[in-house]
Amino acid sequence: MAEIDQQILQQYYDSRNYAAAAEYLKTATAKDYRSQQQLNAHIRQLERDAAIQKSIYNGLDDNQKEAYAFMQGLNGVGTIPRNRTITINGVKTKEVNRYGTNYLNYMSSLKSNDGTALDRIAIDINSEDDLSLLTSTLGLQNINSNDMGISYQPLVNGKHRIILSRDNKNLYKVLSAVENISSRSGWDIVNNIAEKTVLGTGMGAAGGAVVGGVGAGPGAVVGAGVGLGTAIGEEIVNSLIGSDRFNIYGVAPSGNVYSTDEFNYDNLEAAMEEVSKANDIYKDINLVKESQQTFTTKTVVTQFLGAGHAEAFKALQQGKIDPTTYDKIAQNWEDAYDRLISGADFTKHEVYAWSADSGKGINLTKVDNADVPDLKGEVLLAMKEGRVSKALCIKDGEIGTLLTIDPQKDKDGKWSKGKGDIQKQIFIQGLFEGTAEQAFEADTKSKAARQNADMKRWNYEQKLSTGVTVGYSEGSPYMKAPDAKGNMFISSISEEDMVRNLNENAILENSVLEVLANIDENGELPYQTINGRRVRPTIESMLNAYSIAATNELYPKGSTTERERIQYQNNMYNAMQALYNRYYNYQHN
């Protein structure tokens, strides 16, 4: 098998070349079937990210593309792009980005008036209240323990100091938060944190979701930071200069500290202005793309809480485990989710809900961030009483967790109307996304439904392993396929046909990858015991069995003629054989 060079793979991630990363990972074979499923899910996510990225960049001019890529890099999606020539896997690529180049030049040229290079920025906080405000604004529990690269130092007289490297991508978020606090008084900023976080989360989930191997959930978290960083550049400087609540300094490698008039503070200002200009363009692009999206109200729910749960059910169906063992596994997943939900912070996600007493039907509507903690309290109470069921769910192409609260009955057997007793459904977008992704990957039907909703939302197309290309244009599904003369023909299809094509593709890929995951170094499958006999199946016999299973699922008996079923099964077998050869050559060449 081909060895994956982690450095090459990381370079694809850093440059946000998700399509190339996906193709590169297809050359790898995982150690077992479960690992292969996880790898497949990651490859699929990369292909999704590439398609969404293409959709976002479609129609943008060079300046907009550069601004968007710069903000992605600054928000943690790959590296900060700049003018340079990079070589990835032997291929030289010219990278051009004026925003990243200017920003990095300004930051790298920070120095004191005596010429000493500065490598850090320090911010002194002059009260305990403002430290608490800053900590809350940044979404941190404790300034001493954070994942933003912020170092904390207590000072005398109740003052505090935080220090960040000039290379820290979170620097602009911290300066933005400081500006927000400096320009407002007291704890009223806390009341606006939720609003800003929700705004940013929306942008992150819509545009910032283009995160290699990560997806919409982390994109939303990043976006929350963007939502806080809407007032940067010169405004920060003016606010800081006019405020005695915070003081900013440059710090040398030696530890020497320089005030704003002792170093080229205007370079820091200029760097923040580059971010401000790019961020304005970034937000505008996301808002336009959101307005162009075609949303559906459909939700797709899987009965499994993770890939392991799905595998256990499959093993039960195949007679490999008994019902008692399966029930124990399922209960373990239930218990694990109870613990995870109890410890989860719902406020870091977009939350949708409906209630039996709302009078608005059963449509999931967005919950105000300020109301989310109270909603979680209702969930915890219902969980304690055993009235909560859990499911992994896809809503409008986004994965999350769906919680259903069963109604509580009063002493007369009637449904109670007390707080927390009413029937509700709550969807927490991005909650347990990695686990959910694997669960949906294990079920081709739900995987196809998710992909369909995703394509419809973002209006992108995808080439399938069957050789056809399917996609959406302004909410209408279409297919591209060669005609008898080899010319590409575009035709409109129904949404039902779209889902069928996506399901067919998922079955095709999952079948082939399952075979590949089980072959040994000689390209042979392990022995099996069938009807008391020890036999070694061939690649051909396994692919044939999978093609028959695919035919029975997609075209069950009675849905079409037997002749058509036989023809379809033959076509599926040929497609599986071709894909197997392609992947095998990938992995062994």
KAGIQUI-V844953 format. One record per pair of residues at least 12 apart in sequence whose C-alpha atoms are under 6 Angstrom apart, sorted by the first residue. I is the first residue (numbers start at 1). J is the second residue. D is the distance in Angstrom with one decimal. If there is no record, write none. Layout:
i/j/d
I/J/D
I/J/D
This chain:
i/j/d
1/587/4.5
1/588/4.2
2/587/5.0
2/588/5.6
13/78/5.8
14/78/3.8
14/79/5.0
15/78/5.9
16/78/6.0
18/46/5.2
18/50/5.2
18/212/6.0
19/47/5.7
19/50/5.4
22/43/5.0
22/46/5.7
27/586/4.7
27/587/4.5
28/587/5.7
32/517/5.9
33/517/5.5
42/213/5.6
45/213/5.7
46/212/5.6
46/213/5.5
49/210/4.9
55/460/5.9
66/97/5.3
67/278/4.6
68/282/5.2
70/100/5.7
74/169/5.4
77/211/5.8
80/100/6.0
81/97/5.9
81/100/5.4
82/96/5.7
82/97/4.7
82/100/4.8
82/101/4.6
83/95/5.4
83/96/4.4
83/97/5.5
103/271/4.8
106/267/5.4
106/271/5.6
111/263/5.7
112/262/5.8
112/263/3.9
113/262/5.6
113/263/5.1
118/251/5.4
118/252/4.3
119/166/5.5
119/252/5.7
120/164/5.6
120/165/4.3
120/166/4.9
120/251/4.9
121/163/5.7
121/164/5.4
121/249/5.8
121/250/4.9
121/251/5.8
122/162/5.7
122/163/4.3
122/248/5.7
122/249/5.0
123/161/5.6
123/162/5.4
123/247/5.6
123/248/4.5
124/160/5.7
124/161/4.4
124/246/5.4
124/247/5.0
125/159/5.8
125/160/5.0
125/161/5.9
125/246/4.9
126/159/4.7
126/245/5.3
127/159/5.6
150/163/5.8
150/164/5.3
151/163/5.1
173/229/5.4
176/229/5.2
176/232/5.4
179/236/5.0
194/369/5.5
196/227/5.1
196/228/5.8
197/224/4.5
197/227/5.6
199/227/5.6
200/223/4.3
200/224/3.9
200/226/5.3
200/227/3.6
201/220/4.3
201/223/4.5
201/224/4.4
203/223/5.5
204/219/4.6
204/220/4.0
204/222/5.9
204/223/3.5
205/219/5.2
205/220/4.3
207/286/5.6
217/430/4.3
232/276/5.6
233/269/5.8
233/272/4.2
233/273/4.0
233/276/5.7
293/457/5.1
293/458/5.7
294/457/4.7
294/475/5.8
295/457/5.3
296/396/5.7
299/394/5.4
299/395/4.6
300/393/5.5
300/394/4.9
301/392/5.9
301/393/4.4
302/392/5.7
306/435/5.2
306/436/5.9
306/439/4.5
307/438/5.1
307/439/4.3
349/429/5.9
350/429/5.4
351/366/5.9
351/367/5.5
351/427/5.7
351/428/4.7
352/364/5.4
352/365/5.0
352/366/4.3
352/367/5.4
352/426/5.7
352/427/5.0
353/365/5.4
353/425/5.5
353/426/4.3
354/424/5.7
354/425/5.6
355/424/4.5
356/423/5.5
378/420/4.8
387/405/5.6
387/406/5.1
388/404/5.5
388/405/4.7
389/403/5.8
389/404/5.2
390/402/5.9
390/403/4.9
392/436/5.9
396/453/5.6
397/450/5.3
397/453/4.8
397/454/4.2
399/430/5.7
400/428/5.5
400/429/4.2
400/430/4.5
400/431/5.0
400/433/6.0
401/427/5.7
401/428/5.4
401/431/5.8
402/426/5.7
402/427/4.5
403/425/5.6
403/426/5.1
404/424/5.9
404/425/4.5
405/423/5.3
405/424/5.1
406/423/5.0
407/421/5.4
407/422/4.9
407/423/4.4
408/421/4.8
444/503/5.7
444/506/5.5
445/503/5.7
448/499/5.8
448/502/5.1
448/503/4.9
456/472/5.7
456/475/5.6
459/472/4.8
459/473/5.4
460/472/5.7
468/480/5.8
468/481/5.0
477/493/5.7
478/491/5.6
478/492/4.3
478/493/5.2
479/491/5.4
512/580/5.7
544/573/5.8
547/569/5.6
547/572/5.5
547/573/5.2
548/569/5.9
551/569/5.6
